[in-house]
Amino acid sequence: MVSNGCVKDSIRRCEHQHTHLNMSANNTVLLSLTTEMIPVLFISWELYDLISRICYHVLYPCIGVIGILGNNINIVILTRQGFRKLFNIILLSLAVSDCLFLFGINNGPIQVYAEHQGYMFSETLNSICFVLFMICSCANDIGSFSSVIIPVLITGERILAICYPFKAYAILTPRCTVIVLSCLYVIVGICCLYEVLLSYQLTYFVIDGIVVGEMVITDMRVAHERSGVKQLVDQIGNYLTGVIPISLVTTGCIVIGLRIVQITNRRRQMSPSQVTSSTKHGITKTTKTLLKICLLYIVCYGSTFIASFILQSKLLEQQIPTESIIQRFQNVVLSLNCVGNFLIYLKGRHNIRKTSIKVRKKKKVTDK
């Protein structure tokens, strides 16, 4: 899962450019003092800078504006429709998570930090930049982590609604859904508190006679990394936001698809009156819309999951520019997923409207 990739990229880039830094006795600075033999790079730093600028100044902002506006439209529509239907609540939470992710990925303060190798403004402006960085990073983490889990809830809700419609209405109540989503956001918030708020702090150093504000790792984070706690937390997080949800959603989509085929074949053997009486529990436009969202999720998150495996290969050791470009690819794909979610919902809603208009026209004709 991609989380705070911009921070890690800028920190590692600094490690290759800084050779001297006054270090605090109580903090481990995010810059290395060692000078290592530079390996042959697959992608040069110049090409990395070009691609990064295109992503930061063109792709991320453009996709972000479109995605945030579109998901805000969805939020308004879903809010007006009310929260009696479960999928309205789940889609609303997904739209909010997508907005948070798209807002967080456009992390302006970390871009300034990466370009200038630190904050070189006044102490007040440096503090403001650091606070904005923390806000964007928290939004990124909360949005990305919750966006991974919510499609699992969508898949589970649809399976119950299709396979066990009567039991689903008794089990899946709006109150139960709100409680589950609230617990999800609380857990994600705690992870965000650990990963961002308790892990970084702003400290000032004098580099070549210039006072520079640098982000450093807190003592707690250093202690956890040395003891292996941080690695364990990251490993658990990678499973919970990687292979497990993708596998569950994929399996769920297969089950839903088989159920659709089964119901379709059964309807072909029924008389028209029987088909009409069974449409209440058949395959609805809502199911098709949610299924499309889950399929898009599988494609997008599946590709980023494969990219994560590539990042862990020994071939990319010390290939910081290449790793960073792959992370840019992951961010672009996840951003497009956020845009695709609201487009699928708007398209599905438009189709439902057209269908309802046709039904009304047919009723008017029969009444005449």
N, C-alpha and C positions, 0 to 999 in steps of 0.2 A: 504494500500500500504506500502511496506517495504522501508524505507528510513533511512539511517544512523543507522541501527540496531546495528552495532558494537559499535558505539559511545555510544548509550544509555546503552548497556549491560555493557560495561567497567565502565561507570559512576556509574551505580547502584551497580555493584560489589564492587566498591571502597567504596560506602556508608556503606557496611556491614563489611568492613575490617578496615577502618580508624576511630579512636576515638578522634584524636586530630589534629587540623590544624589551623594555623594562618590565619585569614581571612582578606581580604582587605575591607576597608570601602566602596569602590565604586563598588565592584563586589560581586556577589553571587557565591560562589564556588560550583562546581558540586559534592561536598562530604558532607555528612551529619555529624553533630556533635552529634546527638542524638543516644542514645543506646536503641533500642526497643527490646521487647521480640521476639525472633526468633521463627516463626511458624514452624510447622511440614512440611517439604518439601516433595513434591512428587518425586522430583529428587534431589539427593545430589549434593553438589558443586563439589565433586570429579568426579562424572559421567558427570556433566556439563563441567568440564575442559577437560575430555577425549574426549567428543563429539566435543567440540569447537576446540580442537587441530586437530582432524581428518578433520573437515571442513576447518579450516584455512590453514593447511599444506598439505592436500591431495586433498580433493574434490574440493574446490574453485580453486586452481592452475591448477589442471588437466583439469577440465571442462573449465576454463578460457583460457588456452592455445589452446585447441581444438576449442573452440568457436571463439576466436579472429582470429586464423589462417583461419578457415573456412569462417567466415564472410568477412575477407580481400580478400579471393579468390572471393567471391561473388561481392565485391566492384570492383575488377579489371575487372571481366567479364561484369558487368553491365555498367561500365565506357566505356569499349571498344565497347559495343553495341550501345552506344549513349543514348540520352535522348528524343528521339522523342516519345517514348511510355510512357504513364503515369505510368504504373506499374513498369517500370524500375526505374523511379525517386522515387516512393514510396518504392520499395524494397531496393534501395540504402540507403535511409534514415533509413529504419528499420535495415539494416546491420550495419550502423554507430552507431545507438542507442544501438544495442546489444553489439557492441565492447566497447562502453563507459561503459555500465553497468558491463560487465565482467572485465574490467580494474578496475573500481571503487570498485567492491566487494572484490578484492584482495588488501585490504587497509593495507599494511604492517605497516605503522606508528601507526595505532590505535591498531594493535595487540601487538606491542612493548609497547605501552602505557598501555594496559590492563594487560600484564604479569608483568610489573615492577611497576604498580600503579603510572604512571607518567613518564616523561622523566628525566633521571638522568645523562645526558651527559653534555658536555660543552654548553654554551649558544648558540654558533653557530650551533652545531649539533641539539640542541633542536629546534631552529628556523627552520632549514631545515626539520626536522621531521614534524613540525607543518604545514609548507607550503605543503609538500607532502600529509599530511593528508587532507588538504583543497582541493587539486587538485583531489585526489581520491574520496572524498566525493561529490564534484561537478560533477565529471564524473558519479558517481553512481546515483545521483539525476536526472541529465539530461537524462541519458540513461534509467532509470527506468520509469520516467514520460512520455517521448516521446514514448517509446515502448508500453505503454498502449494505447495511442491515435492513433498511426499510423494504427493498424489493423481496427480501425473504418473507417479511410479513405479508406483502401483497400476494406472493405465491401461496402461502399457507391459507390466507383468507379465501382465495379463489378456489383452492382444492376443496376446502370444506363447503363452500357455497355451491359447488357443482356436484360433488360426490355425496354430500350429506346436507342437503338444503334445509331440512327441518331442524336438525341438530345445530346447524350453523347459526340460525336465528336465535337459538336459546343460549349458545355459548358466546358467540361473537357480538357482544353488545357495544354500543358506543362508549360506555363508561369503561369497559374492560380494555378497549382499544386505546383510549386516552391514558389509562394507567400504564399500559405496556410501553407506549411511546414516551411517556414521562420518565419511566425508569430508564429507557434507552438514553434519553438526553442527559439524565443525571449521571449515568455511568460514563458517557462520552465526555461530559463536563469534568468529571474527576480525572479522566485520562489526560484531558487538555491541561488541567491544572498541573499535573505532574510533568507532562512533556514540554510545556512552554513556560508557564508562570513561575514554577519552582526550579527551572533548569537554567535560565539565563538571567544575567544582570548586566547593567551598564557600568563600566569602569573606565577611568581616564588614564592615559599613558602619554609620555612625551617621546615622540618619534622624530628624530632629526630636528629637534627644537620646536616641533609643532605639537600642541595638545590635541590628542585624538581620542574620541570616545569609542571604545571597543566593547563588543559583546563577549562576555566571558561565561564559562560554565560555573555554576555554583558548587560549593563544597559538597552539598548533598548529592548532586548529580555525579561528581567525581567519585565519591565514596561508593555509590551504587554501581558505577561502571567497573570499579576495581573489584567489588565483591561479586559481580555477576548478576546483581538484581536487575539492572537496566537491560542487560541482554535477555534475561528471562521475560521481562515485561514486553520487550519488543517482539520476542518469539511468539508469545501468547497473542499479542495484538495482530501479528502477521497471519496467524491461523484464523483468528476470529474475523478478520477483515479481508481474508484472501481466499484460500482454498475451500474453507467450510461454507461461507455464504454462496460462493459461485457454484459449488457442487449442489447445494440445496436448491438454489433457484433453477439450475439446469434440470435436476431431477423433477422438480415441481412442474416445469414447463412440459416435460415429457409426459408426466401423468395427466396434465390438463389436455395436452394434444390427443392422447389416447382416449380420454373421456369424450372429447369433442367428436372424434371419429365414431365412437360407440353410440353416442346419442344421435348423430347424423344417420347412421345405418338403421337405428331403431325407428327413427321418424319416417324413413322411406317405406317401412313395412306397416305404418299406421294409416288409418283413414284420416281424411282432413279434419273431422271433428276431434279425433284423439290428439292430433298434432296441436290443434288450437288449445285444448285443455292442458297440454303439457308444456306450453311455451313459458310458463312462469318459472320453471326450473330448468329451462334449456340454456343454450349458449347465447348470451346476450351481447349487445354492443359493448357493455362495460367490461365483460370478460375478455373480449377481443382487444380492447384498448389496453387493459392491464397486462395482457399476455404480450402485446407488442413492446410495452415498457420493459418487461422482464427479458425479452429476447434481445433488445438493444443493450440492456445491462450485461447480458452474457457476452455479447460481442465486445463491448468496450472494456469491461473489467477483466474479461478473459485475456484480451490482448495486453493490458497493463500488467496482469499477473505473469504472463509469459515474459514480458520485458523485465520484471523483477527477478526472474530466474536468470536471465541473461546478465543482469547487473552483478549477480553473485558468482559468476564464472571467474575462474582464475585468469582467463584470457584478458579480462578487463582490469586486472590489478594494476594500480598506478596509472590507469588511463582515465584521469579525471575529466578531461573534456568530453570523451566519448560517453562516460557514465552520465555526465550532466545533460548531454544532448538526448540521451534515452529518457531521462527524467522529464525533459521538456516535451518529448513525444507523449509520455504518460499524461502529463497535465493537459495537453491539447485534446487528447482522446477523452479524458474525463470531463473536460469542459464541453466538448461536443455532445457527450451523453446528457449533460444538463440541458442543453438546448433541445436535443431530441425528445426529452421527456415532455416538455411543454408543447412541442409541435404535435406529438402523438395525441396528447390529451385534447388539444384544440381541434385536431382533425376528427377524433372520435366524437367529440361533442357536436361538431358540424354535421356528421353523418347521422347522429341521433336526431338532431333537429329536422333534417331532411326526411327521415323516416316518419317522424311524428306528423309532419305536414302532409305526407302522402296518405297516412292513415286517416287523418281528418278529412281530406278531400274524398277518399273512398266512402267514408261514413255519410258525407253530405250527398254524394251521388246515390247511395242506397236509400237514404231517407226520402229523396225526391221520388 
